[in-house]
């Protein structure tokens, strides 16, 4: 639904969209983004998240589940592929 709304708003083909995602640092916003959506409520099992490097890390000892930060999913238009020149035999 998010991609479809984006495609209609900016007149892109739905098949020409892909997801860009960004992990949000700090406190999550309670306002919806202008484009895309925020995903919250994700958990990591057997891993942790290092906000300084923005990557997964080893889990803390004796901690099985770690809450994952809010993720912003944003549809973006894929660049048009460059047409390859026709190779003549």
N, C-alpha and C positions, 0 to 999 in steps of 0.2 A: 503494500500500500504506500509506503514512504517513497519508493522509487517511482511508482505510478504518479503520485502527486507532484514529484519533482519534474518528471517528464512532461506532464501537462503544463506546469507553470512556466518552464523554460523551453518548451516545444522541442524536446529531444525525443529520439526514438527510445522506447523502453529497452530494446535489446542492445542499445549502444551505451548503456550505463553500467558502471561498476561501483563497488563500495570502496570508499576511503574511510578509514577509522582512526580515531585518536583517543588515547587514554587520557582522561581529564584529571589533572592534579588538583588537590585541595578539595574544598567543600563543593558538592554538586549543586548546580543551579536548579531552582525549582521552576524556572521559566523554560518553556520549550525553545529549542533553537529555531532560527529562521528557516533553515533547511535541515533535513535529516531528522534524527531522533537520538535521544539518550537511552542507553541500556544500563540498567542497574539491577542489583540482586544476583550478580554472578559470583561464584565461589570457586576457588582453586583447591584441588585435593592433592596433597603431597608436594606442594610447591608454594612459593611466596612471590611477592611482587616488590621489586626495589624501585621506589619512586624517583630516586636520584638518577638511575640509569634508564628508567622506563622499560625494564625487561624483567623476565621471570628470574627467580633465584631459588636457592635451596630453601626448603621450609625450615622454620624454627624448630628446635628439638621439641618433640612431643606435641606438636601442633599439626593436626591432620587437615583441617580446613582453614583457609585464609580467604577473607572477603576481597574480591577484586574491585578496583576502582571503577567509576562510571566510564563507559565507552560511548563516544560520539560517533554514530554511523552517518556518513554523509554520501549520498549518491553523487557521482561525478561522471561527466561525459568522457567516454574513451576517445582518444585522438584517432582520427581517421587513418587507416593504414596507408602507407605509400604504395601506390600500384607498382608492381615489379614490371620492368620493361619486358615485352614479349621477346623471348629468345627464338630467333629464326634458325631452323636447321641448316 
